[in-house]
Structures are given as structure tokens and as C-alpha cells.
Amino acid sequence: MSDIKEIKSELTELRKKIRKYSKQYYDENASDISDYEFDLLMQRLKAIEAEYPELITKNSPTQKVGGTAQREVGVLVPHDVPMLSLQDVFNETEIRAFVTGVLTQFPSAEFVVEEKIDGLSLALRYENGILARAITRGDGVVQGEDVTLNARAIDDVVETLHDSIPYFEVRGEVYMERAAFAEVNERQELLGLKMFANPRNCAAGTLRQLDARVTKERKLSMFVFNLQRAEGHTFVSHTDAYDFMRAQAIKIIANYKVCHTADEVWNAITSIGARRGELPYDIDGAVVKVNDFAQRAELGATAKAPRWAIAYKYPPEEKETILRDIELSVGRTGRITPTAVFDPVQLCGTRVERATLHNQDYIDSLDVRLGDTILVYKSGEIIPRVKAVVTDKRPQDAQPYVISDVCPVCGSHAVREADTADMKCQNPACPAQVENHILNFVGRNAMDIKGFGESAIIALTRAGYLHDVADIYALHLHRDELISSGLIGREKSVDNRLAAIEASKANTPDRLLTGLGISGIGRAAALSLMQAFPSIDVLQDAACSDPEKIRAVPDMGEISVLKLTEFFTSETGQALLDKFRAAGVNFASTPMERAGAALDGKSFVITGTLPTLSREECAALITSHGGTVKGSVSKKTDYLVAGEAAGSKLQKAEDLGIPILDEDELRSMIAEK
């Protein structure tokens, strides 16, 4: 590619995609693509930047070794030895090139091939044989987070070594076995809490819990895979260190093989890959390491990765199966979602028999038909996806599949909305819409009422207790009935849920506005509106008499204003608000006490995960010092506050030349005035 404009265009697109998928993985616990596909995007980005280093930006995804060190649990601790990432490769040729390169320099070199556990890195420091500190990877180079109390709650973490060695630091991987992960999600569902998408994210969140009892309860595991540093004992090789660790009862990577040639290395990688579905935990690759420590030291490392090790990433596991049915479900907005139901297959060690087909356009692009043989894989080793149709195995009588214009739940008319790929039920009283609307209302981003998961809401709705979102505030009138029926638990469970409902009445009005489920009014828009209007009553008056006041609110588009106006002027909307008023739900914002004027007249957008602040806390910090917080980036935005796994907003800010701040820079800006 010779045209620099084309190169810049591809770089922009690659960075945009990588940030998007990173955000999905870390913030949303899901991803539209597999880890393997993500790694290929990153490899392409690295290749272009290596050829055109002048085009590297400081915010490029390649410029971070690890994540941002967090501070939820404890203090930040300096790394004695950097916890670097490994270079990823994806084919046999690259593996052989690595092995050949090492053997050229060290003809007698040995290689250790072992599983690459899909978890999170943790360093354990022992002083005089006693566990002194456990540190997360953090930024990988400078510092990590002290999680010692939680580490002590992991059964696999040895607290006292048999030998009282002065200093001994090892690095390992914290993970969850699939069975333990299933138990956690069952418990989350019973408590009405959000379930985890995969074992890795669950393990990461658990290790940062403030309560070490939660860590113990969730049954985390740990393998140690490397000696970082030792004093008082000399080790000559990786396997020598493993022998010592085994003698100390430290749990090391169980399945490893010492190899001497490229053929042996590749055969070991193939062998690990063949049995990965039989393991009780997830692996996402195999690691090849030089065994001899003196050779490692001579090979050295780059700024981001050691030259003495390499990670082979397995391609996603795929299986053929037969599509037996396409089920249709209806969401809160009436959107009809098709789901493929197929003969069960084993993928990455779990039974899979369903996968989303998204919408009619997705079905058409695959040309998937009932009775087809389809190719199924797991995106990110977690989310089942339909990859393709094996057309040469298609039944002769198979017909193209078209989503009906009749709602599968209530039988009402369904239409495809203009300029979208979505079919939507047109009946606002559709039971499926009501249930999902209430689930949105009680959710974490809206009224955050604990104890009301999907099963509880469905039970209450189908039993006739809930007809709209305001009915949740009338449940206390049915306390005795609910206890005697056991519909949502016994006395203590019912009373806890009713108490959570009562407490939610005092929530700030932006949460209520979010929970109303008005199209285009998510949490960011609701925050902006309630910064501009002192109460929902005043906002309703503006919607009914002077919508121009709403249009003046930053980021309020025409469609959002229209939907707000439709809701506040409709009989249904007014009746709903009257029920909330009668129940005593808070409609008014509490004037925020000004802490300073350092940010007067400045507008900010917040994206990604910040080290110490939630987005709400960051927004409150900004507004308390005179700034305003907007939901989207535009030419009028003064600053973007970006954290880990920032997505498209970061890209847009870069494109517009908007200054980008991290949390520390924001705090410094406030402190300077």
C-alpha cells in the first residue's frame, strides 16, 4: 500500500474496531468477534505501525502493555519485575521461525511448551518463606494493585513455603473452573443480579472485591507459570524452578512438555489444542518458553514482550450441526430477535444448542434455512455464533426464512422500521415488552432495585401484579399474598425486595427518567436533561408547552425531543407519572453544592473505565466544579475524559483534535485553580 491517505484510513479503521471490541469485552462482557479475530486485527495494526512509526499515536491500542492499574481494593504497588505480555502468533510457520531463531543462537536450547490459561495475571511475593504481597498486573511495567487479602482466600495460593528463602516472587494466572463459574451465575440469577458473561471476567471482578469472603465463596483457582525473581537460592532453568515450586506445594501449570526441536514444539502445541475441550478450565493458546535462564537473559526483551517466549493462539473451535428451528423473542422496545436452535454440539468444553441470528438482514446474509447444516463457533470462546451455511449439504426443499409480520408473543402486527434491520411489534401492551420494560426499570442503570431479576419480574407480571413500571410501587399492598404464595420467596426475601423498592423512591430523577424507557433517552441523555431542568415536572411542562427548551439541552437530537414530547403529552405517559407521584417517587433534583469554578464553561464527555471513579462520580466531580457533561463527542466538546477500553468516542475525539484527559489530568486541571 503506497498511498499514505489509504494507510491512515486503514489505521483509523483498525484502531476504531480494536477499541470497539475491547470495550465490548471489558465493559459489556461480550464481543462481536472471537479472541482470534481480535488478535489478527491487533497484528495488522502492529505491522502497519512498525512500517510507518511516524503514524503511531500515544492513544493507539498498541501503546499499552496491560490495562490501567485499578484502585478498588488497595494501594498501587511497584513491580519488581515487569509483568510483560507475550508476542502472539497464529500459525505453524511463525512458531518454527521463533524456534529456529533461538536454536541459531543457542543450538542446545530447550523449550517448554505449556497451556496458556485464560485468566488474569497475579504476582506473589514471598519474604522469608511467608506470602508478603499479591499484586495484579496493572499497567504491566510500573505498578499493579495490592490484592493480598483476596489472594489469601484462594485455596491454590500457598501462604507459607517449606523453605524459608529470603525473597521469592512468582507469576501465575488466576482463573475459574467452569463448574465454579456456573455456580456463581446460578447464585447471581437467584439474587436477581447481573450474571457474568465468562469465567475470566468473573475472576477479574472477584479478585478486586472489597470483601475477601466473596473471593473465597466464588472458588477462584491459580496456576503459577513463571519465576520472577529469587534471592538466597539459585535457579538455572524454568523446569528447575518448577521442581522447587512443586516441593513447596505451589500449584504450577500441570500440562507442560520439554522440547528440543521445532517438530517437537509444534507437536506439543497440537496436543494441547486437541484436548483443550476436555479441560475443566478455559485456555486460549499455548506458550513456548526458552528453558535456560542464562539464555533468557541474553535474549532479553522489547519494551512490551520478552524475546525468549511466544504465545500461539488457537483458532476458534468450529463444529457442524443441523439447524432445527428459529425461535423469535420480543424485547422491551418491541424488537423481534431470531435465535437459531440446533442439534447440541460441544464447543470449548460446553454444550451449545442456541445462537442469536440478530435480524432479517443477518439471516439473509448467511442465507440460513431450516434444516441447513451450519458451522457454529464461539466468539471470544464464549458467545455462540453461526459462522456459515454448508450449502452442499442443504436439503432440496429448504426455503428462505422470513421473519413474520405477526408478533410471536401477542399476535399483533409487526413492521420493519425505516432505515433499520429490525422488525418490531406495534402493541405497547405486548406482555414481552412489558416484562422487558420493567426489567430495564429495575436495572442497575435505571432505578437499581436489588432482587428483581428476570425470573421474579416474569413471575410477578404473569401473576397479574405488574402491568407497567409504576406497579412495582404497589407491591407492598400485596405483601401477605406474596409471602403465602412464595412467588418471589418467603417472608425475609419478600421484605428485602419491598425495602429495596421503598429505598429507590429517593433516587435522583435522572434514574427515573432513564427507567421510563423513552426511545433515545438513555442514562447520559437523562443526566443532561436533569442538569438542565430542576425536576421531571418542569421537564414535562417544557415538553408540553415549549419543546425548544429541550432542544437547547446539549446532545438533544430532534428524534429524542420528539419521543420525549410524545411520552409527556400522551395519556399513557401522564397516567404513569401520576402513579409515580402518588407513590412518592422523587421527581426533583437536589441542587449540587459547588466545590469550585475551575471547569466553568467547559464541556466534557466521559468514556471508558476510569481508575478510581465511576462515570457517575466523574460526572459529579466535573459538574461540581462548573463543567458540563455531554453524552456524545462533537466539535463543541472541550475535553474527552478517557479511561481503559475507551471506544468510538475516543476515536472521534482524536479525529476532531479534542484534548484527551485521563483521570489524573482531570484532577490536576481542577487542582490548578
DRENZA-795885 format. One record per residue (C-alpha): x, y, z; residue in three letters. Coordinates in steps of 0.05 Angstrom, whole numbers, plus 5000, padded with zeros to 4 digits. Example, Ala and Ser with C-alpha at 12.3 -4.5 7.8 and 13.67 -1.06 7.14 Angstrom:
# DRENZA-795885
524649105156ALA/527349795143SER/
***
This chain:
# DRENZA-795885
500050005000MET/503450634977SER/498251184986ASP/499251495054ILE/491951705057LYS/489950985049GLU/494850775103ILE/492051305151LYS/484951085134SER/486450355149GLU/489950555214LEU/483950965236THR/479150395220GLU/483449865255LEU/484150285318ARG/476650425317LYS/474949685312LYS/480049475365ILE/477349995415ARG/470249785400LYS/471549045412TYR/475849195473SER/470149605503LYS/465249035489GLN/469948535522TYR/471748935584TYR/465549365595ASP/459948935566GLU/462848245579ASN/461548045507ALA/464548145438SER/462048115366ASP/468447755345ILE/472747195372SER/479347295410ASP/482847005350TYR/479747515302GLU/481348075352PHE/488647845355ASP/489047865279LEU/486648585278LEU/491848765330MET/497248405290GLN/495448805228ARG/495649455268LEU/502549285295LYS/505149115226ALA/503049785196ILE/505750185255GLU/512349815250ALA/512850025177GLU/510450735190TYR/512650915261PRO/511351655248GLU/503851485248LEU/503851195318ILE/499551595367THR/500151565442LYS/492951325446ASN/493950755397SER/491850075426PRO/498949835414THR/501850325463GLN/499249975525LYS/502449365555VAL/496649195601GLY/490649535630GLY/490450135675THR/492049955747ALA/485649995787GLN/484650235859ARG/478249905882GLU/481649435931VAL/488249715955GLY/494350135942VAL/498450125879LEU/504949735886VAL/511249805843PRO/513249195802HIS/519948895820ASP/519948545753VAL/515548785695PRO/509548335681MET/510148385605LEU/505448095554SER/507547575503LEU/508047635429GLN/502247275396ASP/502946845334VAL/497646465296PHE/500845945251ASN/505945395248GLU/510745795205THR/511446335259GLU/512645815313ILE/518145475272ARG/521346145258ALA/521646305332PHE/524645625350VAL/529645655292THR/531746355312GLY/533346135383VAL/536945505361LEU/541245915314THR/543846295374GLN/543645715424PHE/544045045387PRO/542844645452SER/536945055475ALA/530944715507GLU/523744965501PHE/518044875550VAL/511044845518VAL/505244945566GLU/497945155568GLU/496145895564LYS/490745965617ILE/485146455602ASP/485246865666GLY/488747455697LEU/495947525719SER/497947565791LEU/504847625823ALA/506147305891LEU/511847565934ARG/514647135990TYR/519447426042GLU/523046926086ASN/518246396062GLY/511846786080ILE/507047086030LEU/508047836037ALA/504148125979ARG/499947945918ALA/499948435861ILE/495748475798THR/498848625731ARG/496249335729GLY/499949715674ASP/504849135668GLY/511049565674VAL/510750055731VAL/505549845782GLN/499849385799GLY/494449335852GLU/495349025921ASP/490248465927VAL/493748065982THR/487547956026LEU/483647665967ASN/489447245944ALA/489846926013ARG/482646696002ALA/484646285941ILE/485845565960ASP/491445475909ASP/495546055938VAL/500745785987VAL/501846256045GLU/508045926075THR/513545586037LEU/517044976064HIS/523845316053ASP/525045996085SER/528146316023ILE/529547066034PRO/525847315972TYR/521746915922PHE/516947225871GLU/512846825823VAL/507646995770ARG/501446605756GLY/494446625727GLU/488146685768VAL/482246335736TYR/475545995749MET/473845285731GLU/467545235690ARG/463744875746ALA/465445435796ALA/463345955745PHE/456645605734ALA/455345615810GLU/456746365814VAL/451946525757ASN/446546085788GLU/447346485852ARG/447247145814GLN/440846955780GLU/437446745845LEU/439347415876LEU/436747795816GLY/443748055800LEU/447148125733LYS/450447475711MET/457747445687PHE/459047315613ALA/465146875622ASN/469846575675PRO/475447065661ARG/471347695674ASN/468347375736CYS/475247205763ALA/477747915749ALA/471848235784GLY/472347755843THR/479647885855LEU/478048625864ARG/472348515913GLN/472848915977LEU/470448316016ASP/475347726014ALA/469547266035ARG/466647365966VAL/473247135936THR/473146515979LYS/465846365962GLU/466946405887ARG/472545885888LYS/477946215847LEU/483845785825SER/491045945807MET/496745645767PHE/503845915774VAL/507545945708PHE/513946345719ASN/519446515769LEU/520147275770GLN/525947375819ARG/529346995876ALA/534547155929GLU/538146635971GLY/537246065921HIS/540045985851THR/535745715794PHE/538645525726VAL/532245395687SER/524745435684HIS/523944695699THR/528944755757ASP/524445305786ALA/518344865774TYR/521544295813ASP/522844765872PHE/515745045868MET/512844345867ARG/516744185930ALA/513744805963GLN/506644555945ALA/505845135896ILE/500944945841LYS/504545005775ILE/502044925703ILE/500144195702ALA/501044025629ASN/507844215601TYR/512943875557LYS/520443995547VAL/522244015473CYS/528644065432HIS/526544165360THR/521344555321ALA/517643905305ASP/517243725379GLU/514744425396VAL/509344415343TRP/507143715363ASN/506543935436ALA/502344545415ILE/497844095372THR/497043605430SER/494844155479ILE/489944425428GLY/486843735416ALA/485043645489ARG/483044365508ARG/475644195506GLY/476743645558GLU/479944115609LEU/475744375668PRO/478145085654TYR/479045525593ASP/485545615555ILE/486546075495ASP/493145825470GLY/499845505484ALA/506245845509VAL/513245675484VAL/518945875531LYS/526445805530VAL/528145365589ASN/535045615608ASP/535146265649PHE/542046485624ALA/539746425552GLN/533446825570ARG/537647375599ALA/541847415536GLU/535747415491LEU/532747985531GLY/526148345519ALA/523048905480THR/519149455516ALA/512949025514LYS/514748295508ALA/520547815524PRO/524447535465ARG/525146855499TRP/517746665497ALA/511946675448ILE/504546515452ALA/500846115399TYR/493446285395LYS/488845735374TYR/483645895320PRO/476445865346PRO/473645165352GLU/468245035300GLU/463044485294LYS/457844285242GLU/450744175265THR/443544185239ILE/439044795246LEU/432444535273ARG/428645175289ASP/428845925291ILE/425546205354GLU/423146915358LEU/423247335422SER/420748045436VAL/424748565474GLY/422949195513ARG/422249635451THR/418349105413GLY/424448885373ARG/423748165349ILE/430147765355THR/431147095319PRO/435146545353THR/437945925319ALA/436245265354VAL/440644685331PHE/442943995349ASP/447444055411PRO/454944085400VAL/460944135447GLN/464844775438LEU/470644975484CYS/468344465535GLY/461044675539THR/454544435508ARG/451744935457VAL/445044895423GLU/442845625411ARG/445746245378ALA/442946925360THR/441447085288LEU/440547835303HIS/435648045249ASN/432947915179GLN/439048225145ASP/443647755183TYR/439447155164ILE/439447385091ASP/447047495090SER/448046775114LEU/442246515073ASP/440746055131VAL/434645595125ARG/431245085169LEU/434544405161GLY/441144715138ASP/447844445162THR/451045045196ILE/458045195221LEU/457945425294VAL/463545735335TYR/464446125399LYS/466146865394SER/471547015445GLY/471046275465GLU/464546485500ILE/458746725456ILE/455846205407PRO/455546465335ARG/453246185268VAL/459046275221LYS/456545995155ALA/451945505120VAL/454744875088VAL/450644955025THR/452644304992ASP/449043945050LYS/442644345043ARG/436043965038PRO/432744034970GLN/426244304999ASP/429544835044ALA/426245515036GLN/428946215052PRO/426946435123TYR/423047075131VAL/421047365199ILE/413547425201SER/409848085207ASP/405847795266VAL/408647865337CYS/410347165363PRO/408147355433VAL/401647755427CYS/399647655354GLY/399548395339SER/402248705274HIS/409748755268ALA/413349215219VAL/420449345196ARG/422250045217GLU/425050505163ALA/432650525156ASP/433549945205THR/434149195202ALA/429349095260ASP/422348815259MET/418149095317LYS/411648915350CYS/406949515347GLN/402949335410ASN/405749725471PRO/401749265517ALA/405148635490CYS/406848215552PRO/414048115529ALA/415048865521GLN/412048995590VAL/416648485623GLU/422848755590ASN/420849475603HIS/420249305678ILE/426948945676LEU/430049575647ASN/426649995701PHE/429449595759VAL/436349515727GLY/442949805751ARG/442950375701ASN/435950595719ALA/432650525788MET/437549985811ASP/432549595853ILE/436048985880LYS/433048295880GLY/428848355817PHE/431847915764GLY/428447645702GLU/425047055736SER/422047495791ALA/419448015741ILE/416447495695ILE/413047145754ALA/410047795780LEU/407748015712THR/404547365692ARG/401147315760ALA/397847985747GLY/401648415798TYR/405348835747LEU/402249165686HIS/407049745679ASP/413450005712VAL/409750415764ALA/406149805791ASP/412549585826ILE/411050125878TYR/404349795894ALA/407349115910LEU/407449285985HIS/399849255983LEU/400448515966HIS/405748326017ARG/401747786053ASP/399547465987GLU/406747465960LEU/409347136024ILE/403946596025SER/404646435951SER/412246405953GLY/412146725884LEU/418547115896ILE/420946775960GLY/418846736033ARG/417947286084GLU/425147526090LYS/426147526015SER/419647896002VAL/421148416056ASP/428148536029ASN/425448655960ARG/419949125985LEU/425149506026ALA/429349585963ALA/423349855926ILE/421850355982GLU/429150595983ALA/429050715908SER/423851255916LYS/429351725938ALA/433551615876ASN/435652215834THR/430652375779PRO/435552205723ASP/434851475743ARG/427251515739LEU/427751855671LEU/432451305647THR/427650775673GLY/421751045634LEU/424750735572GLY/423551325526ILE/426851195459SER/433451575453GLY/433651745527ILE/439051325559GLY/442951475622ARG/447452015591ALA/441552385560ALA/437652335624ALA/443452635663LEU/443953215614SER/436553345618LEU/436353345694MET/442353815695GLN/438254295653ALA/431554215688PHE/430554225764PRO/425253685763SER/421453205718ILE/415253645728ASP/418954235698VAL/421453785641LEU/414353555628GLN/411854275625ASP/417254435574ALA/415453825532ALA/408154025532CYS/408854775522SER/415754965497ASP/419954385467PRO/425154895444GLU/427654895516LYS/429254155509ILE/432554255441ARG/437254745476ALA/440054195520VAL/446753935494PRO/446253305452ASP/438653305448MET/437253095376GLY/430653215341GLU/428352485349ILE/429852495424SER/425853135432VAL/420152845392LEU/419952205433LYS/420252595499LEU/414553035475THR/410452445454GLU/411352105521PHE/409852715565PHE/403752925524THR/400752225518SER/395251975564GLU/399451355579THR/405551775599GLY/401552255642GLN/397951675677ALA/404551335691LEU/407651965721LEU/401452065764ASP/402351365793LYS/409651535809PHE/407652185843ARG/402351835884ALA/407451315906ALA/412251865930GLY/417751745879VAL/422652325877ASN/421852795816PHE/426453365837ALA/433953445832SER/437853665893THR/441954285875PRO/449154075873MET/453754435921GLU/459154785882ARG/466154565901ALA/469655065856GLY/469555405788ALA/475755105755ALA/471654805699LEU/466655365687ASP/464255405616GLY/467854755595LYS/464254155567SER/466553435577PHE/464952745551VAL/466952125592ILE/468651455562THR/471950805584GLY/473450545654THR/477051045699LEU/481950815753PRO/478151065815THR/471751385792LEU/465351115763SER/462651515705ARG/457251795751GLU/462552015802GLU/466752325748CYS/460652705721ALA/459052945791ALA/466353175801LEU/466153565736ILE/459353905748THR/461254075820SER/466954495791HIS/462654845740GLY/463454395679GLY/458054055639THR/457853325618VAL/455253115550LYS/453552445523GLY/456952485456SER/463152805424VAL/462253395377SER/466253995353LYS/463654375413LYS/466553875463THR/472354185502ASP/475353545532TYR/474552795530LEU/476052425595VAL/478251735574ALA/479551105614GLY/481250385598GLU/477550055539ALA/475250725511ALA/471650625445GLY/468851035387SER/468451675428LYS/476051675436LEU/476851575361GLN/472152145345LYS/475652605394ALA/482352445362GLU/479452575293ASP/476753255316LEU/483053445353GLY/479553485420ILE/484253465480PRO/484152785516ILE/484952745591LEU/485952155637ASP/483252175708GLU/489652465738ASP/489953015686GLU/482653195702LEU/484253235776ARG/490453655761SER/486254145720MET/481554225779ILE/487254295829ALA/490854835789GLU/485355345800LYS/
***
